Amino acid sequence: MKQFKYHVIPVLLLSSLLSQVFAETKSTSNDQNNLSLTVYNGGRALVKDSRNITLPTDTKRLAFMDVAEKIMPQTVAIEGLDVLEQNYDFDLLSPQSLVNKNIGKNVRIARRSKETGETIEWIDGKILSTNGGIILQMQDGSLETLNPNTNYHMIFNEVPGNLRTTPTLSLLLNQPTEGIKQVELTYLTTGLSWQSDYVMQLNKQQNRATLDSWITLKNFSGISYHNTNLQLLAGDVNMQRPSVMRTMMAESDNFQRKAMAPVTEQALHGYHLYSVPHKTTINNNQSKQIKLFARNNIPVQKILQDQAYVNSRGLNTQKSKPDQILVFKNAKPDLGLPLPKGTIRVYGKDNSGHKQFIGEDNIDHTAISEELEIKLGKAFDISIERSTKDHRQLSKKQIQLKRKIKINNGGEEQQTLAITEIMPSQSWMIKKPSHAYLKISPTMAEFKLTIPALTEQTIVYDVVVTYP
């Protein structure tokens, strides 16, 4: 079996055929007079595309081009036209789709000279299959395969009518229409998402901080949005996921960061809506950052916290390192803003005053006056060893344990530490504690202590646990 190598002829050479195949009026993004975009945390966006469209006499079909490739057709709403039927055409013209749409049809193959580009041989055949490669049936009935990497070019007689050069919404109008129409197309699309990214800088004393917030917007919806009014809605909007979702494209390195006029915020039906005051362009496969706010002199407190379950199944030992947690309140006058969910990255200063990254954590949507706890990581110099030294069965449903918690501060700074014990039942009573404690929940006891540098302290207590 002979093998030919081929190239599909360039799409530009077929442009004259396209106008003949699609007997309809076309509207592109050049007709836009306003474009608005509202992006949600959940990976969707609301597009409002307003256009002035000139319709020739007796227009029955309109191709609304340059819509999002990941449009959800069932969400489309159209104002300004009486539409009888709509179809979303996302089968785009490409070398592969052109070949696939011509299965069972005759094509010509031109072999061209590598030196001059002139055609030196013509071959006729019918495309039988494109599964794993192209198989042609020649005029004498023989079968040939084509390799797509050399100087053979497939020539097609026409462009299939169901292929488009861009994602297109095809509209069948209820009545023939003409004249200039103001049309607004509204729809939801996937492929757009946003989150907040926060940068916190601690002072040397670790008791004050600055906080900058950036909106990080990602566009993988298949099209660019030029000169658009951008809004972002923060909140967990209930969205039903479709059973089949197209795969998200890999993230692009195309990244932009802009700091302009501050973003404005308003409450909206239980959510918060952020409006970018300037029009912006969001290219396809692009990540863009827009400044949300900047605040200074926020009071913060760094605490060490460690918690563990009290094991009631006999004698045991547990070793751990406490979490380093940064605590601050979202309150005026220093902050006091609705904070969209996102990631906070925290920087501290070394002895030379240079900025160093010391940890990050995710936050949920945070209302005004709520307290935030940012987990930075584990404390290197603090080690904790918990052990159960005695286990007694007082009755069928009651036990008594003797607990010992040894805390070692191997660092050169005094540390304040919160030690939390999680009891195996809601009915418990501590006896003979070496340190004061608080019952912070039905199952939690918290010990707070200050440990000087290079010293060790030990908490001991008995606890009687009663099971229901």
C-alpha positions as CSV (number, residue, x, y, z in Angstrom):
1,M,0.0,0.0,0.0
2,K,1.5,3.3,-1.1
3,Q,1.7,6.1,1.5
4,F,1.2,9.8,0.6
5,K,2.0,12.7,2.7
6,Y,-0.3,15.7,2.6
7,H,-1.2,19.2,3.7
8,V,-4.7,20.7,3.9
9,I,-4.9,23.9,1.8
10,P,-4.8,27.1,3.9
11,V,-8.1,28.3,5.3
12,L,-7.7,31.7,3.7
13,L,-8.0,30.2,0.3
14,L,-11.5,29.0,1.2
15,S,-12.8,32.4,2.4
16,S,-14.6,33.0,-0.9
17,L,-16.5,29.7,-0.4
18,L,-17.6,30.5,3.1
19,S,-19.8,33.4,2.0
20,Q,-21.6,31.2,-0.5
21,V,-22.2,28.3,2.0
22,F,-23.7,30.4,4.8
23,A,-26.8,32.2,3.4
24,E,-27.3,34.3,6.4
25,T,-26.5,37.7,7.9
26,K,-23.4,37.7,10.2
27,S,-22.7,39.9,13.2
28,T,-19.2,40.0,14.7
29,S,-17.7,41.7,17.7
30,N,-17.2,44.7,15.5
31,D,-20.9,45.4,16.0
32,Q,-20.6,45.7,19.8
33,N,-21.5,49.0,21.4
34,N,-21.3,47.6,25.0
35,L,-19.9,44.5,26.6
36,S,-20.3,43.6,30.3
37,L,-18.9,40.7,32.2
38,T,-19.8,39.4,35.7
39,V,-17.5,36.7,36.9
40,Y,-18.4,34.3,39.8
41,N,-16.2,32.4,42.2
42,G,-17.6,29.1,40.9
43,G,-16.0,29.1,37.5
44,R,-18.8,30.8,35.5
45,A,-19.5,34.3,34.1
46,L,-22.5,36.2,32.9
47,V,-21.9,37.9,29.5
48,K,-24.0,40.8,28.3
49,D,-23.2,41.6,24.7
50,S,-25.0,44.6,23.2
51,R,-24.7,45.2,19.4
52,N,-26.0,47.5,16.7
53,I,-26.8,45.0,13.8
54,T,-27.7,46.1,10.3
55,L,-30.1,43.5,8.8
56,P,-30.6,43.5,5.1
57,T,-34.2,43.2,3.7
58,D,-36.0,40.0,4.6
59,T,-33.3,38.7,6.9
60,K,-34.5,35.3,8.3
61,R,-31.2,33.9,9.7
62,L,-28.6,35.7,11.8
63,A,-25.2,34.3,12.7
64,F,-24.2,35.9,16.1
65,M,-20.5,35.3,16.0
66,D,-17.7,35.8,18.5
67,V,-19.5,34.3,21.5
68,A,-17.7,32.3,24.2
69,E,-16.6,28.9,23.1
70,K,-17.8,27.5,26.4
71,I,-21.2,29.2,26.3
72,M,-24.0,27.4,28.0
73,P,-26.6,27.5,25.2
74,Q,-29.5,26.8,27.5
75,T,-28.9,30.1,29.4
76,V,-29.1,32.4,26.3
77,A,-31.6,35.3,26.5
78,I,-32.0,37.6,23.5
79,E,-33.6,41.1,23.5
80,G,-34.4,43.1,20.3
81,L,-35.2,40.2,18.0
82,D,-38.1,37.7,17.8
83,V,-36.3,34.4,17.7
84,L,-37.9,31.1,16.7
85,E,-34.9,28.8,17.0
86,Q,-31.3,29.0,18.1
87,N,-28.4,26.7,17.6
88,Y,-24.9,26.9,19.0
89,D,-22.3,26.0,16.4
90,F,-19.0,25.1,18.1
91,D,-17.7,22.7,15.5
92,L,-15.0,25.1,14.2
93,L,-13.2,25.0,10.9
94,S,-9.8,23.4,11.2
95,P,-7.7,21.1,9.0
96,Q,-8.9,18.1,11.0
97,S,-12.6,19.0,11.1
98,L,-12.4,19.8,7.3
99,V,-11.1,16.3,6.6
100,N,-13.6,14.7,9.1
101,K,-16.6,16.4,7.4
102,N,-15.5,15.1,4.0
103,I,-15.5,11.4,4.9
104,G,-17.2,9.6,2.0
105,K,-16.5,12.4,-0.4
106,N,-14.1,12.7,-3.3
107,V,-11.0,15.0,-2.9
108,R,-8.0,15.8,-5.1
109,I,-4.5,15.6,-3.8
110,A,-1.8,17.8,-5.3
111,R,1.9,16.9,-5.1
112,R,3.9,20.0,-5.2
113,S,7.6,20.6,-5.8
114,K,9.6,21.3,-2.7
115,E,11.8,23.7,-4.7
116,T,9.2,25.7,-6.7
117,G,5.9,24.9,-5.0
118,E,4.4,24.1,-8.4
119,T,1.9,21.2,-8.7
120,I,3.6,18.3,-10.5
121,E,1.0,15.5,-9.9
122,W,-2.7,15.2,-9.3
123,I,-4.3,12.3,-7.5
124,D,-8.1,11.7,-7.1
125,G,-9.6,9.6,-4.3
126,K,-12.4,9.3,-1.7
127,I,-11.8,9.7,2.1
128,L,-12.9,6.5,3.8
129,S,-11.7,7.0,7.4
130,T,-9.7,9.4,9.6
131,N,-9.4,7.0,12.5
132,G,-5.7,7.0,13.4
133,G,-4.9,8.5,10.0
134,I,-6.4,9.2,6.6
135,I,-7.4,6.3,4.4
136,L,-8.2,7.0,0.7
137,Q,-9.9,4.8,-1.8
138,M,-8.4,5.4,-5.2
139,Q,-10.2,5.4,-8.5
140,D,-9.0,1.8,-9.3
141,G,-10.4,0.6,-5.9
142,S,-7.1,0.4,-4.1
143,L,-6.6,1.9,-0.6
144,E,-3.9,4.4,0.2
145,T,-2.8,6.0,3.5
146,L,-1.7,9.6,3.9
147,N,1.0,11.0,6.1
148,P,0.4,14.7,7.0
149,N,4.1,15.8,7.1
150,T,5.2,16.4,3.5
151,N,4.4,18.1,0.2
152,Y,1.0,16.5,-0.6
153,H,-2.0,18.9,-0.3
154,M,-5.6,17.9,-0.1
155,I,-7.9,20.0,-2.2
156,F,-11.6,20.3,-1.2
157,N,-14.5,21.4,-3.5
158,E,-16.4,23.2,-0.8
159,V,-16.6,24.0,2.9
160,P,-19.2,21.9,4.8
161,G,-22.0,24.2,5.8
162,N,-21.9,23.1,9.5
163,L,-18.4,24.3,10.1
164,R,-17.7,27.8,11.5
165,T,-14.6,29.9,11.7
166,T,-15.5,31.1,15.2
167,P,-18.0,30.0,17.9
168,T,-21.4,31.1,16.6
169,L,-24.9,31.3,17.8
170,S,-27.2,30.7,14.8
171,L,-30.6,32.4,15.1
172,L,-33.7,31.6,13.1
173,L,-36.0,34.7,13.2
174,N,-39.7,34.3,13.6
175,Q,-40.4,36.9,10.9
176,P,-38.2,38.4,8.1
177,T,-36.6,41.5,9.5
178,E,-34.6,44.4,8.2
179,G,-33.0,47.7,9.4
180,I,-30.7,48.6,12.3
181,K,-31.5,46.6,15.4
182,Q,-30.3,47.1,18.9
183,V,-29.7,43.5,20.1
184,E,-28.5,42.3,23.5
185,L,-27.4,38.8,24.0
186,T,-27.1,37.5,27.6
187,Y,-25.7,34.1,28.5
188,L,-23.6,32.2,31.0
189,T,-20.3,30.6,30.1
190,T,-17.8,28.4,31.9
191,G,-14.0,28.9,31.6
192,L,-13.9,32.2,33.6
193,S,-13.1,32.4,37.3
194,W,-11.6,34.7,39.9
195,Q,-10.3,34.7,43.4
196,S,-8.7,37.2,45.8
197,D,-5.0,37.0,46.5
198,Y,-3.8,38.8,49.6
199,V,-0.2,39.9,50.5
200,M,0.4,40.6,54.2
201,Q,3.7,42.2,55.4
202,L,4.5,41.9,59.1
203,N,6.5,44.5,61.0
204,K,9.7,43.5,62.9
205,Q,7.7,43.2,66.1
206,Q,5.1,41.0,64.4
207,N,2.2,43.0,66.0
208,R,1.2,45.1,63.0
209,A,0.8,44.4,59.3
210,T,-0.1,45.8,55.9
211,L,-2.6,44.0,53.7
212,D,-2.8,44.3,49.9
213,S,-5.6,42.5,48.0
214,W,-5.5,41.6,44.4
215,I,-8.3,40.1,42.2
216,T,-6.9,37.3,40.2
217,L,-9.0,36.7,37.1
218,K,-8.5,33.7,34.7
219,N,-10.0,33.5,31.2
220,F,-10.1,30.1,29.5
221,S,-13.5,30.6,27.9
222,G,-12.3,30.5,24.3
223,I,-12.6,34.2,23.4
224,S,-11.2,37.5,24.5
225,Y,-13.3,40.3,26.0
226,H,-12.3,43.7,24.7
227,N,-13.1,47.0,26.4
228,T,-15.5,45.3,28.8
229,N,-17.3,46.5,32.0
230,L,-16.0,44.0,34.6
231,Q,-17.8,43.0,37.8
232,L,-17.0,40.2,40.2
233,L,-19.5,38.5,42.5
234,A,-18.3,37.1,45.8
235,G,-20.3,34.4,47.5
236,D,-21.3,30.8,47.1
237,V,-24.0,31.0,44.4
238,N,-25.8,27.7,44.0
239,M,-24.9,26.3,40.6
240,Q,-25.9,22.9,39.1
241,R,-22.9,21.3,37.4
242,P,-23.6,19.8,33.9
243,S,-23.0,16.1,33.7
244,V,-20.3,16.5,31.0
245,M,-17.8,19.4,31.1
246,R,-15.2,20.1,28.5
247,T,-11.7,19.9,29.8
248,M,-10.2,23.2,31.0
249,M,-7.2,24.4,29.0
250,A,-3.8,24.4,30.6
251,E,-3.1,27.7,32.4
252,S,-1.3,30.3,30.3
253,D,1.8,32.2,31.2
254,N,0.1,35.3,29.8
255,F,-0.2,37.3,32.9
256,Q,-1.0,41.0,33.6
257,R,-1.1,43.0,36.8
258,K,-2.8,46.4,37.0
259,A,-3.2,48.9,39.9
260,M,-5.6,51.6,39.0
261,A,-8.6,53.3,40.7
262,P,-10.0,51.3,43.6
263,V,-12.6,48.6,43.0
264,T,-16.0,49.5,44.5
265,E,-18.1,47.1,46.5
266,Q,-21.9,46.7,47.2
267,A,-24.1,44.2,48.9
268,L,-26.3,42.3,46.4
269,H,-29.0,39.7,47.5
270,G,-26.8,38.1,50.2
271,Y,-23.6,38.4,48.1
272,H,-21.1,41.1,47.5
273,L,-20.5,42.6,44.1
274,Y,-17.2,44.3,43.2
275,S,-17.1,46.7,40.2
276,V,-13.9,47.6,38.4
277,P,-14.2,51.4,37.7
278,H,-12.4,51.3,34.4
279,K,-13.0,49.2,31.2
280,T,-10.6,46.4,30.7
281,T,-9.6,43.8,28.2
282,I,-9.3,40.2,29.2
283,N,-7.6,38.1,26.6
284,N,-8.3,34.4,26.1
285,N,-5.8,32.1,28.0
286,Q,-4.8,35.0,30.2
287,S,-4.5,35.6,34.0
288,K,-5.0,39.2,35.0
289,Q,-4.6,40.9,38.4
290,I,-6.5,44.0,39.5
291,K,-5.9,45.9,42.8
292,L,-8.8,45.5,45.2
293,F,-7.6,47.4,48.2
294,A,-4.6,48.3,50.4
295,R,-4.6,48.7,54.2
296,N,-1.9,49.6,56.7
297,N,-1.2,49.3,60.4
298,I,-3.6,46.3,61.0
299,P,-3.2,44.9,64.6
300,V,-2.1,41.2,64.5
301,Q,-1.2,38.6,67.0
302,K,1.0,35.6,66.4
303,I,0.2,32.6,68.6
304,L,1.3,29.0,68.8
305,Q,-1.4,26.4,69.0
306,D,-1.4,22.6,69.3
307,Q,-4.3,20.2,69.8
308,A,-4.6,16.5,70.0
309,Y,-7.1,13.8,70.9
310,V,-6.9,12.2,74.3
311,N,-6.5,8.5,73.5
312,S,-8.6,6.5,76.0
313,R,-7.4,3.1,74.8
314,G,-4.5,2.6,77.2
315,L,-1.0,4.0,77.7
316,N,0.5,5.9,74.8
317,T,2.8,8.8,73.7
318,Q,2.2,11.5,71.0
319,K,4.8,13.9,69.7
320,S,4.0,17.1,67.8
321,K,5.0,20.6,66.8
322,P,2.6,23.5,67.3
323,D,1.1,25.5,64.5
324,Q,2.1,29.1,64.1
325,I,-1.1,31.1,63.7
326,L,-1.6,34.8,62.8
327,V,-4.8,36.2,64.3
328,F,-6.4,39.5,63.3
329,K,-9.9,41.0,63.2
330,N,-11.6,42.3,60.1
331,A,-12.7,45.5,61.8
332,K,-12.5,49.2,61.3
333,P,-10.7,51.6,61.4
334,D,-7.8,49.6,60.0
335,L,-9.7,47.0,57.9
336,G,-13.4,46.4,58.1
337,L,-14.2,45.2,54.6
338,P,-16.0,42.2,53.1
339,L,-13.1,39.9,52.2
340,P,-13.7,37.5,49.3
341,K,-12.3,34.0,49.7
342,G,-8.7,33.5,48.5
343,T,-5.2,33.0,49.6
344,I,-3.2,35.1,52.1
345,R,0.6,35.0,51.7
346,V,2.5,36.4,54.6
347,Y,6.0,38.0,54.6
348,G,8.2,38.8,57.6
349,K,11.5,40.6,57.9
350,D,14.8,39.0,58.8
351,N,17.5,40.6,61.0
352,S,18.7,42.6,58.0
353,G,15.3,44.0,57.3
354,H,14.8,41.9,54.2
355,K,11.4,40.5,53.3
356,Q,11.0,36.7,53.6
357,F,8.0,34.5,52.8
358,I,6.9,32.8,56.0
359,G,3.6,31.0,55.1
360,E,0.2,31.1,53.4
361,D,-3.3,30.0,54.1
362,N,-6.7,30.0,52.4
363,I,-9.6,32.1,53.8
364,D,-13.3,31.8,53.2
365,H,-15.6,34.7,52.5
366,T,-15.2,36.8,55.6
367,A,-17.7,39.4,56.8
368,I,-16.9,42.6,58.7
369,S,-16.0,42.1,62.4
370,E,-15.1,38.4,61.9
371,E,-11.8,37.2,63.2
372,L,-9.3,35.4,60.9
373,E,-6.7,32.8,61.8
374,I,-4.0,32.3,59.3
375,K,-2.0,29.1,59.7
376,L,1.6,29.8,58.7
377,G,3.3,26.5,59.4
378,K,4.9,24.5,62.3
379,A,7.1,26.1,64.9
380,F,10.6,24.7,64.5
381,D,11.9,25.3,68.1
382,I,8.9,24.0,70.1
383,S,8.5,20.3,70.7
384,I,5.5,18.7,72.5
385,E,5.3,15.2,74.0
386,R,1.9,14.0,75.3
387,S,1.6,10.8,77.2
388,T,-1.0,8.9,79.2
389,K,0.7,7.6,82.3
390,D,-2.2,5.8,84.0
391,H,-5.4,4.2,82.8
392,R,-8.1,3.0,85.2
393,Q,-11.5,1.5,84.6
394,L,-13.7,3.0,87.3
395,S,-16.9,1.4,86.0
396,K,-18.3,0.0,82.8
397,K,-18.8,3.5,81.4
398,Q,-16.2,5.5,83.3
399,I,-12.4,5.7,83.1
400,Q,-9.7,7.8,84.7
401,L,-6.6,8.9,82.9
402,K,-3.4,10.6,84.1
403,R,-2.1,12.9,81.4
404,K,1.4,14.5,81.0
405,I,2.3,17.1,78.4
406,K,5.9,18.1,78.2
407,I,6.7,21.3,76.2
408,N,10.3,22.3,75.3
409,N,11.2,25.7,74.0
410,G,14.6,25.3,72.2
411,G,14.5,28.8,70.7
412,E,16.0,32.0,71.9
413,E,12.7,33.8,72.3
414,Q,9.9,33.5,74.9
415,Q,6.8,31.9,73.5
416,T,3.1,31.9,74.4
417,L,1.4,28.6,73.7
418,A,-2.2,27.3,73.7
419,I,-2.4,23.5,74.3
420,T,-5.8,22.0,73.5
421,E,-6.9,18.5,74.7
422,I,-9.8,16.9,72.8
423,M,-11.7,14.6,75.1
424,P,-13.2,11.3,74.0
425,S,-16.7,12.2,75.4
426,Q,-18.7,15.3,76.3
427,S,-18.9,14.2,79.9
428,W,-15.5,14.7,81.5
429,M,-13.9,16.3,84.6
430,I,-10.3,17.4,85.1
431,K,-8.8,16.8,88.6
432,K,-5.5,18.2,90.1
433,P,-4.4,20.2,87.1
434,S,-0.9,21.7,87.3
435,H,-2.0,24.7,85.2
436,A,-5.2,26.6,84.8
437,Y,-7.4,25.6,81.9
438,L,-10.6,26.7,80.1
439,K,-13.4,24.6,78.7
440,I,-13.7,26.1,75.2
441,S,-16.2,23.5,73.9
442,P,-18.1,20.5,75.1
443,T,-15.1,18.3,74.3
444,M,-12.1,20.7,74.5
445,A,-9.9,21.9,77.4
446,E,-7.3,24.6,76.6
447,F,-4.2,25.3,78.6
448,K,-2.4,28.6,78.0
449,L,1.2,29.1,79.2
450,T,4.2,31.2,78.5
451,I,7.5,29.4,78.2
452,P,10.8,31.4,78.5
453,A,13.6,30.7,76.0
454,L,15.6,27.5,76.4
455,T,13.3,26.1,79.1
456,E,10.9,23.3,79.5
457,Q,7.5,23.1,81.2
458,T,5.2,20.2,82.0
459,I,1.4,20.1,82.3
460,V,-0.1,17.2,84.3
461,Y,-3.7,16.4,85.2
462,D,-6.1,13.6,85.9
463,V,-9.4,13.4,83.9
464,V,-12.4,11.3,84.6
465,V,-14.3,10.5,81.4
466,T,-17.9,9.1,81.4
467,Y,-19.4,7.5,78.3
468,P,-23.1,7.7,77.5
